[in-house]
């Protein structure tokens, strides 16, 4: 029956199954059917392959469009960031020159009066005149001593005659010939704090001096690079590698080994150079003692790259950790790991004060400084940023302070108990900074936000270092400190909420 229907549909002559099998053209009919089936199969297969290829091309095109959109957005953000950075650099270079003191003509020598024939003075008058002469000689002697045993001149004071000091000061005299470099043996007098308030960090003023020295170093290296194309190339390449490596930091243990290796290679190559020597003691709060065999100077390119590295770290803390405080941890790990390297030490001391000096400028609250957020002077003391000559919005300022507070905790609260390296910035600095802020009278919202950023995500590390003493400090920071603020202060309320959160999630009972 089925064969009959097939025969009718195909319009073949009607024959039975036995007849078909015995038909003389049965093999040809079978081969023709196979060929037709093969052709149809090939057609279907080619159509499927074309559809598959078209689908793959469409997916690839969509993926490329997404990548192009992402790259376009990245380039736009980098362009905006570069414009803002250029604007910031322009504002930093802008300064108001101080008025020069009027020229004072030299005092003419005394006219010698000819001796007069007069009666000799009485013994009392003679003795008083000798006392006056002795007093004048003492005054002249004190003047000579105060000017390092040199005659009084109108030119700037000459450098000290110590051979070691002369060698170390030559590069910086070239950097700024109008200013006399402070000798190394005067570092203790130089580092005396300018503030009398007991809650201010003792090195707050010294860090500002280090920051000024770094500015002079930057100007000096820029001037030298215009005369040395090879130096300019090294500076440009080093800055590029450091900026890209820091921008690629991610969270996770061991996730940033490649970035750290690139930065270490650049810094070690610069450390091995011998040109443009600079006295490293000017970039350290306390100059370490002399060690036999250790040079008294380091290459200027190496210090300049450390300055670039520190600047990029601070910028990354502001951009990334301000929005997500947990992003500060890989930045702190990289900073401490680089400054702890033995090959980058000087007289067995780290140069991390270069980084801390920049933190001192952008976040003075960490060092105990305070100010009124409603006044110009108060905002300057708090590190409130200016953009295009105007103060940034409150939210922008608070975001910056959050990132810097979290970054400071990520730098200071590192555990080196299982490492062969020496901690360049031990946890005692965190304790001292916390004490400076908590003892500040009349704290502002900036102080409350910085304390919150220093504690959040780092409470376990702090307690691991200080135990019950750390709990006492947290009680002051999370209970007593915010209670000093008015009830309408949002930042202080957020600090109280953090205390409640730690009590609920971590079980921290204060």
C-alpha positions as CSV (number, residue, x, y, z in Angstrom):
1,X,0.0,0.0,0.0
2,X,2.8,2.4,0.9
3,X,4.7,1.4,-2.2
4,X,1.7,2.2,-4.2
5,X,1.3,5.6,-2.7
6,X,5.0,6.4,-3.2
7,X,4.7,5.3,-6.8
8,X,1.7,7.6,-7.3
9,X,3.5,10.5,-5.7
10,X,6.7,10.0,-7.7
11,X,4.7,9.3,-10.9
12,X,6.7,6.1,-11.4
13,X,5.1,3.2,-13.2
14,X,3.2,1.0,-10.9
15,X,5.0,-2.2,-10.0
16,X,5.1,-4.5,-7.1
17,X,8.0,-5.0,-4.6
18,X,9.1,-8.1,-6.3
19,X,9.0,-6.4,-9.7
20,X,11.0,-3.4,-8.4
21,X,13.7,-5.6,-7.0
22,X,13.9,-7.6,-10.2
23,X,13.7,-4.5,-12.4
24,X,16.6,-4.2,-14.8
25,X,17.2,-0.5,-13.8
26,X,16.9,-1.0,-10.0
27,X,20.6,-0.3,-9.4
28,X,20.5,2.9,-11.5
29,X,17.4,4.1,-9.7
30,X,19.0,3.4,-6.3
31,X,22.2,5.3,-7.3
32,X,20.2,8.2,-8.6
33,X,18.4,8.4,-5.2
34,X,21.7,8.3,-3.3
35,X,23.1,11.0,-5.5
36,X,20.1,13.2,-4.9
37,X,20.2,12.6,-1.2
38,X,24.0,13.4,-1.2
39,X,23.4,16.6,-3.0
40,X,20.6,17.6,-0.7
41,X,22.8,16.8,2.3
42,X,25.6,18.8,0.9
43,X,23.3,21.8,0.3
44,X,21.9,21.6,3.9
45,X,25.4,21.3,5.3
46,X,26.7,24.3,3.4
47,X,23.7,26.3,4.4
48,X,24.2,25.4,8.1
49,X,27.9,26.3,7.9
50,X,27.1,29.7,6.4
51,X,24.6,30.3,9.1
52,X,27.1,29.3,11.7
53,X,29.8,31.5,10.3
54,X,27.4,34.5,10.0
55,X,26.5,34.0,13.6
56,X,30.1,33.8,14.7
57,X,30.8,37.0,12.7
58,X,27.9,38.7,14.3
59,X,29.1,37.7,17.8
60,X,32.6,38.9,17.1
61,X,31.3,42.2,15.7
62,X,29.2,42.7,18.8
63,X,32.2,41.9,21.0
64,X,34.4,44.3,19.1
65,X,31.8,47.0,19.4
66,X,31.7,46.5,23.1
67,X,35.5,46.7,23.4
68,X,35.5,49.8,21.2
69,X,32.9,51.4,23.4
70,X,34.9,50.5,26.6
71,X,38.2,51.8,25.1
72,X,36.5,55.0,24.0
73,X,35.2,55.4,27.5
74,X,38.6,54.7,29.0
75,X,40.3,57.1,26.7
76,X,37.7,59.8,27.5
77,X,38.3,59.2,31.3
78,X,42.1,59.2,30.8
79,X,41.8,62.4,28.8
80,X,39.8,64.1,31.5
81,X,42.1,62.8,34.2
82,X,45.1,64.2,32.2
83,X,43.4,67.5,31.8
84,X,42.7,67.7,35.6
85,X,46.2,66.6,36.4
86,X,47.6,69.3,34.1
87,X,45.3,71.8,35.8
88,X,46.5,70.7,39.2
89,X,50.1,71.0,38.2
90,X,49.5,74.4,36.8
91,X,47.8,75.5,40.0
92,X,50.7,74.1,42.1
93,X,53.2,76.0,40.0
94,X,51.3,79.2,40.4
95,X,52.6,81.3,43.3
96,X,52.5,84.9,44.4
97,X,56.1,86.3,44.7
98,X,57.0,87.8,48.0
99,X,58.0,91.5,47.9
100,X,61.7,92.1,48.0
101,X,63.2,94.0,50.8
102,X,64.4,97.4,49.9
103,X,68.1,97.7,49.2
104,X,70.0,98.8,52.2
105,X,73.2,100.7,51.5
106,X,76.2,99.6,53.4
107,X,77.1,101.4,56.5
108,X,80.0,103.8,55.8
109,X,83.1,103.3,57.9
110,X,83.6,105.4,60.9
111,X,85.7,108.5,60.4
112,X,88.8,108.4,62.4
113,X,89.2,111.5,64.5
114,X,92.7,112.8,65.0
115,X,94.1,112.5,68.4
116,X,93.6,115.6,70.5
117,X,95.9,116.8,73.2
118,X,93.9,116.6,76.2
119,X,94.4,115.5,79.7
120,X,94.3,111.8,80.4
121,X,91.0,110.4,81.7
122,X,90.4,109.7,85.2
123,X,90.9,106.0,86.3
124,X,87.1,105.5,86.6
125,X,86.5,106.9,83.1
126,X,89.4,104.8,81.7
127,X,87.9,101.6,83.1
128,X,84.5,102.4,81.8
129,X,85.9,103.0,78.3
130,X,87.7,99.6,78.5
131,X,84.5,97.9,79.5
132,X,82.7,99.4,76.5
133,X,85.5,98.3,74.1
134,X,85.4,94.8,75.6
135,X,81.6,94.7,75.2
136,X,81.9,95.8,71.5
137,X,84.5,93.1,70.9
138,X,82.3,90.5,72.4
139,X,79.4,91.6,70.2
140,X,81.7,91.4,67.1
141,X,82.9,88.0,68.2
142,X,79.4,86.7,68.6
143,X,78.6,88.0,65.2
144,X,81.5,86.1,63.7
145,X,80.6,82.9,65.4
146,X,77.0,83.0,64.3
147,X,78.2,83.3,60.7
148,X,80.4,80.2,60.8
149,X,83.7,82.1,61.4
150,X,83.4,84.1,58.2
151,X,83.6,87.9,57.9
152,X,80.3,89.7,57.6
153,X,79.3,90.0,53.9
154,X,76.2,91.0,52.0
155,X,76.2,87.8,50.0
156,X,74.4,84.6,51.1
157,X,76.2,82.6,53.8
158,X,78.7,80.1,52.5
159,X,78.3,76.4,53.1
160,X,80.0,74.7,56.0
161,X,83.6,73.8,55.5
162,X,83.1,70.1,56.4
163,X,84.2,68.1,53.4
164,X,81.4,65.5,53.7
165,X,78.8,68.2,53.8
166,X,80.2,70.0,50.8
167,X,80.0,66.8,48.7
168,X,76.5,66.1,49.6
169,X,75.3,69.6,49.1
170,X,76.7,70.3,45.6
171,X,73.7,68.9,43.7
172,X,71.1,70.8,45.6
173,X,73.1,74.0,45.4
174,X,72.8,73.6,41.6
175,X,69.1,73.0,42.1
176,X,68.5,76.3,43.7
177,X,71.6,78.5,44.0
178,X,69.7,81.3,45.7
179,X,68.9,79.2,48.7
180,X,71.5,77.7,51.1
181,X,70.9,74.0,51.7
182,X,70.5,73.0,55.3
183,X,73.5,70.8,56.3
184,X,72.9,67.3,57.6
185,X,74.2,68.0,61.0
186,X,71.6,70.7,61.5
187,X,68.7,68.2,60.9
188,X,67.7,68.1,64.5
189,X,67.3,71.8,64.8
190,X,65.5,71.9,61.5
191,X,63.1,69.2,62.5
192,X,61.8,71.0,65.6
193,X,58.0,71.4,65.3
194,X,56.6,74.8,64.7
195,X,53.4,74.0,66.6
196,X,53.2,74.1,70.4
197,X,50.0,72.1,70.6
198,X,50.7,68.7,72.3
199,X,48.2,66.8,70.1
200,X,50.0,67.7,66.8
201,X,52.3,65.0,65.4
202,X,56.0,65.9,66.3
203,X,57.1,65.5,62.7
204,X,54.3,67.5,61.1
205,X,56.5,70.5,60.2
206,X,59.4,68.3,59.1
207,X,57.2,66.5,56.6
208,X,56.4,69.9,55.0
209,X,60.1,70.6,54.7
210,X,60.6,67.2,53.0
211,X,57.7,68.1,50.6
212,X,59.4,71.4,49.7
213,X,62.7,69.6,49.1
214,X,60.9,67.2,46.8
215,X,59.6,70.1,44.8
216,X,63.1,71.5,44.4
217,X,64.3,68.1,43.4
218,X,61.6,67.8,40.8
219,X,62.5,71.2,39.3
220,X,66.2,70.3,39.3
221,X,65.6,67.0,37.5
222,X,63.4,68.7,35.0
223,X,66.1,71.2,34.2
224,X,68.7,68.5,33.8
225,X,66.4,66.4,31.5
226,X,66.2,69.3,29.1
227,X,70.0,69.0,28.7
228,X,70.2,65.2,28.7
229,X,67.9,63.4,26.3
230,X,68.9,60.0,27.8
231,X,67.8,61.2,31.3
232,X,64.6,62.5,29.9
233,X,63.8,59.2,28.3
234,X,64.5,57.3,31.5
235,X,62.3,59.7,33.5
236,X,59.4,59.4,31.0
237,X,59.7,55.6,30.8
238,X,59.9,55.2,34.6
239,X,56.8,57.5,35.1
240,X,54.8,55.5,32.5
241,X,55.6,52.1,34.0
242,X,54.8,53.2,37.5
243,X,51.5,54.9,36.5
244,X,50.4,51.8,34.5
245,X,51.4,49.3,37.2
246,X,49.6,51.2,40.0
247,X,46.5,51.6,37.8
248,X,46.4,47.8,37.3
249,X,46.3,46.9,41.0
250,X,43.6,44.4,42.1
251,X,42.5,42.8,45.3
252,X,43.7,39.3,46.2
253,X,46.8,37.7,47.7
254,X,49.6,37.5,45.1
255,X,47.5,39.2,42.4
256,X,49.9,42.1,41.9
257,X,53.3,40.4,41.7
258,X,53.8,41.4,38.1
259,X,53.1,45.1,38.8
260,X,55.4,45.0,41.8
261,X,58.2,43.4,39.7
262,X,58.0,46.1,37.0
263,X,58.2,48.9,39.5
264,X,61.1,47.2,41.4
265,X,63.0,46.8,38.2
266,X,62.7,50.5,37.3
267,X,63.7,51.6,40.8
268,X,66.7,49.2,41.1
269,X,68.0,50.3,37.7
270,X,67.8,54.0,38.9
271,X,69.4,53.1,42.2
272,X,72.4,51.5,40.5
273,X,73.2,54.8,38.6
274,X,75.8,57.2,39.8
275,X,74.9,60.5,38.2
276,X,73.1,63.5,39.7
277,X,73.8,62.6,43.4
278,X,71.4,63.9,46.0
279,X,71.7,63.8,49.8
280,X,69.0,61.4,51.0
281,X,69.0,62.9,54.5
282,X,66.9,65.8,53.3
283,X,64.0,63.4,52.6
284,X,64.0,61.6,55.9
285,X,62.6,62.9,59.2
286,X,65.5,61.7,61.2
287,X,68.8,61.2,59.4
288,X,70.3,57.8,60.2
289,X,73.9,57.4,61.5
290,X,76.7,57.0,59.1
291,X,77.6,53.4,58.2
292,X,81.0,52.4,56.9
293,X,80.8,51.5,53.2
294,X,77.4,53.1,52.6
295,X,77.5,56.1,50.2
296,X,76.5,59.5,51.6
297,X,74.4,60.2,48.5
298,X,71.9,58.5,46.1
299,X,71.2,59.1,42.5
300,X,68.7,61.9,41.8
301,X,66.8,59.8,39.3
302,X,66.1,57.2,42.0
303,X,64.7,59.8,44.5
304,X,62.7,61.4,41.7
305,X,61.1,58.0,40.8
306,X,60.3,57.4,44.5
307,X,58.6,60.8,44.5
308,X,56.6,59.8,41.4
309,X,55.8,56.4,42.9
310,X,54.5,58.1,46.1
311,X,52.5,60.7,44.2
312,X,50.8,58.0,42.1
313,X,50.0,56.0,45.2
314,X,48.3,59.0,46.8
315,X,46.4,59.7,43.7
316,X,45.2,56.1,43.4
317,X,44.0,56.2,47.1
318,X,42.0,59.3,46.3
319,X,40.5,58.0,43.1
320,X,39.8,54.3,44.1
321,X,39.8,54.0,47.9
322,X,37.6,57.1,48.3
323,X,34.8,55.3,46.6
324,X,35.6,51.7,47.8
325,X,37.8,51.8,50.9
326,X,38.7,48.1,50.5
327,X,40.6,49.1,47.4
328,X,43.2,50.8,49.7
329,X,44.6,47.4,50.8
330,X,46.5,46.4,47.7
331,X,47.8,49.9,47.4
332,X,49.1,49.8,51.0
333,X,50.7,46.4,50.3
334,X,52.5,47.6,47.3
335,X,53.7,50.8,49.0
336,X,55.1,49.0,52.1
337,X,56.6,46.2,50.0
338,X,58.5,48.6,47.8
339,X,59.8,50.8,50.6
340,X,60.9,47.7,52.6
341,X,63.2,46.3,49.9
342,X,66.8,46.0,51.2
343,X,68.2,47.1,47.9
344,X,66.3,50.4,48.2
345,X,67.3,51.3,51.7
346,X,69.8,54.0,52.7
347,X,71.9,53.3,55.8
348,X,69.5,50.5,56.7
349,X,66.6,53.0,56.8
350,X,63.6,53.2,54.5
351,X,62.8,56.3,52.4
352,X,59.0,56.0,53.1
353,X,59.0,59.5,54.6
354,X,58.7,60.7,51.0
355,X,55.3,59.0,50.8
356,X,54.3,60.2,54.3
357,X,55.2,63.8,53.4
358,X,52.7,63.7,50.6
359,X,50.1,62.3,52.9
360,X,50.9,65.1,55.3
361,X,50.1,67.7,52.6
362,X,46.8,66.2,51.3
363,X,45.5,64.9,54.7
364,X,46.9,67.1,57.5
365,X,44.2,65.6,59.9
366,X,46.3,62.4,60.2
367,X,48.9,64.5,61.9
368,X,46.6,66.3,64.4
369,X,45.9,69.5,62.5
370,X,42.4,70.9,62.8
371,X,40.4,73.8,61.3
372,X,37.0,75.3,60.8
373,X,35.4,73.9,57.6
374,X,33.5,77.2,57.1
375,X,36.6,79.4,56.8
376,X,39.3,79.8,54.2
377,X,42.1,79.3,56.7
378,X,40.4,76.4,58.3
379,X,39.9,74.6,55.0
380,X,43.6,75.1,54.2
381,X,44.6,73.5,57.4
382,X,42.3,70.5,56.8
383,X,43.7,69.8,53.3
384,X,40.5,70.9,51.5
385,X,41.3,70.7,47.8
386,X,40.9,73.6,45.4
387,X,40.0,73.1,41.7
388,X,40.1,75.9,39.2
389,X,40.5,78.3,42.1
390,X,37.4,77.1,44.0
391,X,37.0,74.8,46.9
392,X,35.6,71.4,45.8
393,X,32.2,70.3,47.0
394,X,31.8,68.8,50.5
395,X,31.1,65.3,49.1
396,X,34.3,65.4,47.0
397,X,36.3,66.5,50.0
398,X,34.9,63.8,52.2
399,X,35.5,61.2,49.5
400,X,39.1,62.2,49.3
401,X,39.6,62.1,53.1
402,X,38.0,58.6,53.3
403,X,40.4,57.2,50.7
404,X,43.4,58.8,52.4
405,X,42.3,57.6,55.9
406,X,41.8,54.0,54.6
407,X,45.1,54.2,52.8
408,X,47.0,55.3,55.9
409,X,45.6,52.3,57.8
410,X,46.6,50.0,54.9
411,X,50.1,51.3,55.0
412,X,50.6,51.4,58.8
413,X,48.9,48.2,59.9
414,X,51.1,45.7,58.1
415,X,52.3,42.6,59.8
416,X,56.0,41.8,59.2
417,X,56.4,39.2,61.9
418,X,56.8,36.4,59.3
419,X,58.9,38.5,56.9
420,X,62.7,38.8,56.7
421,X,62.2,42.5,55.8
422,X,61.9,45.4,58.2
423,X,58.6,47.2,58.5
424,X,59.2,50.7,57.0
425,X,56.2,52.2,58.8
426,X,55.3,50.2,61.9
427,X,51.8,50.2,63.6
428,X,53.0,52.6,66.2
429,X,52.5,55.4,63.7
430,X,48.9,54.4,63.4
431,X,48.5,54.6,67.1
432,X,50.2,58.0,67.2
433,X,48.0,59.3,64.4
434,X,44.9,58.0,66.1
435,X,45.9,59.6,69.4
436,X,46.6,63.0,67.6
437,X,43.1,63.0,66.1
438,X,41.2,61.9,69.2
439,X,43.0,64.5,71.3
440,X,42.1,67.3,68.9
441,X,39.9,69.9,70.5
442,X,36.8,71.0,68.6
443,X,37.0,68.3,65.9
444,X,35.2,68.8,62.6
445,X,33.4,66.4,60.3
446,X,36.7,65.7,58.5
447,X,38.2,64.3,61.6
448,X,35.3,62.0,62.2
449,X,35.4,60.7,58.6
450,X,39.1,60.1,58.7
451,X,38.8,58.1,62.0
452,X,36.0,56.0,60.5
453,X,38.1,55.2,57.4
454,X,41.1,54.3,59.5
455,X,39.0,51.8,61.6
456,X,36.6,50.3,59.1
457,X,38.0,47.0,57.5
458,X,41.1,47.3,59.7
459,X,39.7,46.7,63.2
460,X,41.0,43.1,63.4
461,X,44.5,44.0,62.4
462,X,44.6,46.8,65.0
463,X,43.4,44.5,67.7
464,X,45.9,41.8,66.7
465,X,48.7,44.3,67.4
466,X,47.4,46.0,70.6
467,X,44.8,43.6,72.1
468,X,43.0,45.1,75.1
469,X,44.7,48.4,74.7
470,X,43.3,48.5,71.1
471,X,39.8,48.0,72.6
472,X,40.3,51.0,74.9
473,X,41.4,53.0,71.9
474,X,38.3,51.9,69.9
475,X,36.1,52.8,72.9
476,X,37.5,56.3,72.8
477,X,37.2,56.5,69.0
478,X,33.7,55.0,68.5
479,X,31.9,56.1,71.7
480,X,33.6,59.0,73.5
481,X,35.0,60.9,70.4
482,X,31.7,61.1,68.4
483,X,29.8,62.0,71.6
484,X,31.6,65.4,71.6
485,X,29.9,66.4,68.3
486,X,26.4,67.8,68.0
487,X,23.6,65.4,67.3
488,X,23.2,66.9,63.8
489,X,26.7,66.0,62.8
490,X,26.3,63.3,60.1
491,X,30.0,62.2,60.2
492,X,30.0,61.7,63.9
493,X,26.7,59.7,63.7
494,X,28.4,57.5,61.0
495,X,31.2,56.8,63.4
496,X,28.7,55.7,66.1
497,X,27.0,53.5,63.5
498,X,30.3,51.8,62.8
499,X,30.7,51.0,66.5
500,X,27.2,49.4,66.4
501,X,28.1,47.4,63.3
502,X,31.3,46.1,64.8
503,X,29.4,45.1,67.9
504,X,26.8,43.2,65.8
505,X,28.9,41.6,63.1
506,X,32.3,41.1,64.8
507,X,31.2,40.9,68.4
508,X,33.4,43.8,69.5
509,X,32.1,44.9,72.8
510,X,33.4,48.2,74.0
